[in-house]
Amino acid sequence: MSDTIDTIEVHANVIMTTASLKAIVENMKKIAGQDEKGHYKVDTADAVNKMISRFLLERDFEAFARNENNYPPSG
């Protein structure tokens, strides 16, 4: 991912499977580890944001967005 790409932050509602969210939470807990009280301090929303943003940039969402066949019918 290049640091020279012109980007903008967009806040949107995203539909994903519960299994995807569960995987993100489980992996973030593994990465963060427990504190001295046995609690996990993870920002799940931030993790989802970073994961989806990375996916869109690495998987060429720009090309997908340029293709009119990928748009839902209006109405």
N, C-alpha and C positions, 0 to 999 in steps of 0.2 A: 504494500500500500504506500503510495507516494505522498510525501508531505506537501507537494506542490499542487495537488488537485484542489480545484475550487469546490468547496462544499458548503452546505447550509444545514442547520439543525431544524428538523421538522418534528413536531409532536403529533403523534397519530395513535389511533387505537389499532392494535394488531391482533388478529385471530391466530392462535397457535394451539397445538394440542396440549393437554395437561401433562402428557408424558414429556414434552419438550421442556416445559417449565420445571417439572420435577427434576429433570436431568441437570438443568442449570443450577437449581437450588442445591442439589446433592454435590455437584462438582465445586460450587463456590464454598460450601461448608468444608470440603476436603482441603481446598486451597487455603482458606482462612484459618482453619483450626479453631479449637476451643480456647476461650480465655480461662483465667484462673478459677472462675466460677462454673466452668463447664458450658458457657453460652457461646453461641456463634454470632459474630457481628459482621453480617454481610448485607450489602445493598442489592437485593435481588433486582429491583427496577433498573439500577445502573448496569448490572450485569446483562440483563436482557437488551438494554439499549446498545451496549457495546457489541454484543454478539450479533444482533441484527444489522447494525451499522457495518460491522466487519464483513458479514455475509454479503450484504448488498454491494459493497465496494469490490470485494474479491471475486464475486460471481457475475460481474458486469450487468448490474441492474440498469445502467444507462442504456445499453443496447436493448434490453427488454422493454424499457420505457419508450424507446424510439419506435418500436414496432407496433403499428396501429392494431394489428390482429390480437394483441394482448389486452386490449381494453374491453370492458364489459359493454354490452349494448346500452345505449342511452334510453332513458324512459322509465 
